Amino acid sequence: MSTFAKRERLLLADLLETAGPQAPTLCGEWTARDLAAHVVVRERRADAAGGILIKALADRLERVRAEFAAKPYEELIQLIRTGPPRMSPFSLKQVDEASNTVEFYVHTEDVRRAAEGWTPRELDPVFQDALWSRLERMARLLGRRAPVGLVLRRPDGRTAVANRGAPVVTVTGEPSELLLFAFGRQKVADVVLDGDPDAVAKAHTTPLGI
């Protein structure tokens, strides 16, 4: 049975392939090749992937990622499509769905929204709810660096507190857009910010995310 993670994985691979290795992304100076290498290393090199969260391992992570980025681009795309090796925890459906649904959605948008003329995707309500459930659990982690209080609000009124504090900024949008905002893609997220103007400016420009 197809899962959200599998769907987003294949979409990401297709987008990277179509965009080409030198295409820009929303991940700083990373090109599509750099992003593809990151995705592969995260799933296939647990000895290096810890550098994503642990600063002491960051240099090793970058060295390994650079090694993968030097591989043929077509090989990287195929590694993304086929997924992790059988011995990887990511090969388990439950782990894949829990760990990769958001990861692949965000990186898919990193490719889409770095291109000129992009438009928001039409996402079905079930997927929006799936993204919301994950955002609720991650909100405090993603918003911990916000210099103001930060509340994420769906159009139906449901909220998640990303950071406690004052003054409070309320960010309203669909779960998919709130997720991009909370992951530091504020400039491209289709959301509305309400609150004190200075606080809104800080919420819009402060680096958020993991």
Contacts in CASP RR format, 6 or more apart in sequence:
PFRMAT RR
TARGET T0000
AUTHOR 0000-0000-0000
METHOD contacts of the structure
MODEL  1
MSTFAKRERLLLADLLETAGPQAPTLCGEWTARDLAAHVVVRERRADAAG
GILIKALADRLERVRAEFAAKPYEELIQLIRTGPPRMSPFSLKQVDEASN
TVEFYVHTEDVRRAAEGWTPRELDPVFQDALWSRLERMARLLGRRAPVGL
VLRRPDGRTAVANRGAPVVTVTGEPSELLLFAFGRQKVADVVLDGDPDAV
AKAHTTPLGI
3 93 0 8 1.000
3 96 0 8 1.000
3 97 0 8 1.000
3 101 0 8 1.000
4 97 0 8 1.000
4 101 0 8 1.000
4 105 0 8 1.000
4 127 0 8 1.000
4 130 0 8 1.000
5 96 0 8 1.000
5 97 0 8 1.000
5 99 0 8 1.000
5 100 0 8 1.000
5 101 0 8 1.000
5 104 0 8 1.000
6 96 0 8 1.000
8 100 0 8 1.000
8 101 0 8 1.000
8 104 0 8 1.000
8 105 0 8 1.000
8 108 0 8 1.000
9 80 0 8 1.000
9 81 0 8 1.000
9 83 0 8 1.000
9 100 0 8 1.000
9 104 0 8 1.000
10 81 0 8 1.000
11 104 0 8 1.000
11 108 0 8 1.000
12 39 0 8 1.000
12 80 0 8 1.000
12 104 0 8 1.000
12 107 0 8 1.000
12 108 0 8 1.000
12 111 0 8 1.000
13 77 0 8 1.000
13 80 0 8 1.000
13 81 0 8 1.000
15 108 0 8 1.000
15 111 0 8 1.000
15 112 0 8 1.000
16 23 0 8 1.000
16 32 0 8 1.000
16 35 0 8 1.000
16 36 0 8 1.000
16 76 0 8 1.000
16 77 0 8 1.000
16 80 0 8 1.000
16 111 0 8 1.000
17 74 0 8 1.000
17 77 0 8 1.000
19 32 0 8 1.000
19 111 0 8 1.000
19 115 0 8 1.000
20 32 0 8 1.000
20 33 0 8 1.000
20 73 0 8 1.000
21 31 0 8 1.000
21 32 0 8 1.000
21 33 0 8 1.000
21 36 0 8 1.000
21 73 0 8 1.000
22 31 0 8 1.000
22 32 0 8 1.000
22 33 0 8 1.000
23 31 0 8 1.000
23 32 0 8 1.000
23 111 0 8 1.000
23 114 0 8 1.000
23 115 0 8 1.000
24 31 0 8 1.000
24 32 0 8 1.000
24 114 0 8 1.000
24 115 0 8 1.000
25 31 0 8 1.000
25 32 0 8 1.000
25 34 0 8 1.000
25 35 0 8 1.000
25 107 0 8 1.000
25 110 0 8 1.000
25 111 0 8 1.000
25 114 0 8 1.000
26 109 0 8 1.000
26 110 0 8 1.000
26 113 0 8 1.000
26 114 0 8 1.000
26 185 0 8 1.000
26 188 0 8 1.000
27 34 0 8 1.000
27 35 0 8 1.000
27 38 0 8 1.000
27 107 0 8 1.000
27 110 0 8 1.000
30 38 0 8 1.000
32 111 0 8 1.000
33 69 0 8 1.000
33 73 0 8 1.000
33 76 0 8 1.000
34 65 0 8 1.000
34 69 0 8 1.000
35 107 0 8 1.000
35 110 0 8 1.000
35 111 0 8 1.000
36 69 0 8 1.000
36 73 0 8 1.000
36 76 0 8 1.000
36 77 0 8 1.000
36 80 0 8 1.000
37 65 0 8 1.000
37 66 0 8 1.000
37 68 0 8 1.000
37 69 0 8 1.000
37 71 0 8 1.000
37 76 0 8 1.000
38 65 0 8 1.000
39 80 0 8 1.000
39 103 0 8 1.000
39 104 0 8 1.000
39 107 0 8 1.000
40 68 0 8 1.000
40 76 0 8 1.000
40 79 0 8 1.000
40 80 0 8 1.000
41 48 0 8 1.000
41 49 0 8 1.000
41 61 0 8 1.000
41 64 0 8 1.000
41 65 0 8 1.000
41 68 0 8 1.000
42 49 0 8 1.000
42 52 0 8 1.000
42 103 0 8 1.000
43 49 0 8 1.000
43 83 0 8 1.000
43 84 0 8 1.000
43 88 0 8 1.000
43 90 0 8 1.000
44 79 0 8 1.000
44 84 0 8 1.000
44 85 0 8 1.000
44 88 0 8 1.000
45 64 0 8 1.000
45 68 0 8 1.000
46 88 0 8 1.000
47 60 0 8 1.000
47 64 0 8 1.000
48 57 0 8 1.000
48 60 0 8 1.000
48 61 0 8 1.000
48 63 0 8 1.000
48 64 0 8 1.000
48 65 0 8 1.000
49 61 0 8 1.000
50 57 0 8 1.000
50 61 0 8 1.000
51 57 0 8 1.000
51 58 0 8 1.000
51 60 0 8 1.000
51 61 0 8 1.000
52 61 0 8 1.000
52 210 0 8 1.000
53 210 0 8 1.000
68 76 0 8 1.000
69 76 0 8 1.000
83 90 0 8 1.000
83 91 0 8 1.000
84 90 0 8 1.000
84 91 0 8 1.000
85 91 0 8 1.000
89 95 0 8 1.000
90 96 0 8 1.000
90 99 0 8 1.000
90 100 0 8 1.000
101 130 0 8 1.000
101 131 0 8 1.000
101 134 0 8 1.000
102 131 0 8 1.000
102 134 0 8 1.000
102 135 0 8 1.000
102 138 0 8 1.000
102 179 0 8 1.000
105 131 0 8 1.000
105 176 0 8 1.000
105 179 0 8 1.000
106 179 0 8 1.000
106 180 0 8 1.000
106 183 0 8 1.000
106 185 0 8 1.000
109 121 0 8 1.000
109 180 0 8 1.000
109 185 0 8 1.000
109 188 0 8 1.000
110 185 0 8 1.000
112 118 0 8 1.000
112 121 0 8 1.000
113 185 0 8 1.000
113 188 0 8 1.000
120 176 0 8 1.000
120 177 0 8 1.000
120 190 0 8 1.000
121 176 0 8 1.000
123 131 0 8 1.000
123 174 0 8 1.000
123 176 0 8 1.000
127 176 0 8 1.000
128 174 0 8 1.000
128 175 0 8 1.000
128 176 0 8 1.000
129 175 0 8 1.000
131 175 0 8 1.000
131 176 0 8 1.000
131 179 0 8 1.000
132 154 0 8 1.000
132 158 0 8 1.000
132 175 0 8 1.000
132 178 0 8 1.000
134 179 0 8 1.000
135 142 0 8 1.000
135 152 0 8 1.000
135 160 0 8 1.000
135 175 0 8 1.000
135 178 0 8 1.000
135 179 0 8 1.000
135 182 0 8 1.000
136 160 0 8 1.000
138 182 0 8 1.000
139 152 0 8 1.000
139 160 0 8 1.000
139 161 0 8 1.000
139 162 0 8 1.000
139 182 0 8 1.000
140 161 0 8 1.000
140 162 0 8 1.000
140 163 0 8 1.000
141 209 0 8 1.000
141 210 0 8 1.000
142 162 0 8 1.000
142 182 0 8 1.000
142 183 0 8 1.000
142 208 0 8 1.000
142 209 0 8 1.000
142 210 0 8 1.000
143 150 0 8 1.000
143 162 0 8 1.000
143 163 0 8 1.000
143 182 0 8 1.000
143 208 0 8 1.000
143 209 0 8 1.000
144 163 0 8 1.000
145 206 0 8 1.000
145 207 0 8 1.000
145 208 0 8 1.000
145 209 0 8 1.000
146 162 0 8 1.000
146 163 0 8 1.000
146 202 0 8 1.000
146 203 0 8 1.000
146 206 0 8 1.000
146 208 0 8 1.000
147 202 0 8 1.000
147 203 0 8 1.000
147 206 0 8 1.000
148 163 0 8 1.000
148 165 0 8 1.000
148 166 0 8 1.000
148 167 0 8 1.000
148 168 0 8 1.000
148 169 0 8 1.000
148 199 0 8 1.000
148 202 0 8 1.000
148 203 0 8 1.000
149 162 0 8 1.000
149 163 0 8 1.000
149 164 0 8 1.000
149 165 0 8 1.000
149 166 0 8 1.000
149 167 0 8 1.000
149 168 0 8 1.000
149 169 0 8 1.000
149 199 0 8 1.000
149 203 0 8 1.000
150 161 0 8 1.000
150 162 0 8 1.000
150 163 0 8 1.000
150 168 0 8 1.000
150 169 0 8 1.000
150 171 0 8 1.000
150 203 0 8 1.000
151 159 0 8 1.000
151 160 0 8 1.000
151 161 0 8 1.000
151 162 0 8 1.000
151 168 0 8 1.000
151 169 0 8 1.000
151 170 0 8 1.000
151 171 0 8 1.000
152 159 0 8 1.000
152 160 0 8 1.000
152 161 0 8 1.000
152 162 0 8 1.000
152 171 0 8 1.000
152 178 0 8 1.000
152 181 0 8 1.000
152 182 0 8 1.000
153 159 0 8 1.000
153 170 0 8 1.000
153 171 0 8 1.000
153 172 0 8 1.000
153 173 0 8 1.000
153 178 0 8 1.000
154 172 0 8 1.000
154 173 0 8 1.000
154 174 0 8 1.000
154 175 0 8 1.000
154 178 0 8 1.000
155 172 0 8 1.000
155 173 0 8 1.000
155 174 0 8 1.000
159 170 0 8 1.000
162 182 0 8 1.000
162 208 0 8 1.000
167 195 0 8 1.000
167 196 0 8 1.000
167 199 0 8 1.000
168 195 0 8 1.000
168 199 0 8 1.000
169 193 0 8 1.000
169 194 0 8 1.000
169 195 0 8 1.000
169 196 0 8 1.000
169 199 0 8 1.000
169 200 0 8 1.000
169 202 0 8 1.000
169 203 0 8 1.000
170 193 0 8 1.000
170 194 0 8 1.000
170 195 0 8 1.000
171 178 0 8 1.000
171 181 0 8 1.000
171 191 0 8 1.000
171 192 0 8 1.000
171 193 0 8 1.000
171 203 0 8 1.000
172 191 0 8 1.000
172 192 0 8 1.000
172 193 0 8 1.000
172 194 0 8 1.000
173 190 0 8 1.000
173 191 0 8 1.000
173 192 0 8 1.000
174 190 0 8 1.000
177 189 0 8 1.000
177 190 0 8 1.000
177 191 0 8 1.000
178 189 0 8 1.000
178 191 0 8 1.000
180 188 0 8 1.000
180 189 0 8 1.000
181 189 0 8 1.000
181 191 0 8 1.000
181 208 0 8 1.000
182 208 0 8 1.000
182 209 0 8 1.000
183 208 0 8 1.000
183 209 0 8 1.000
183 210 0 8 1.000
184 207 0 8 1.000
184 208 0 8 1.000
184 209 0 8 1.000
186 203 0 8 1.000
186 204 0 8 1.000
186 205 0 8 1.000
186 208 0 8 1.000
187 204 0 8 1.000
193 200 0 8 1.000
193 203 0 8 1.000
193 204 0 8 1.000
194 200 0 8 1.000
END
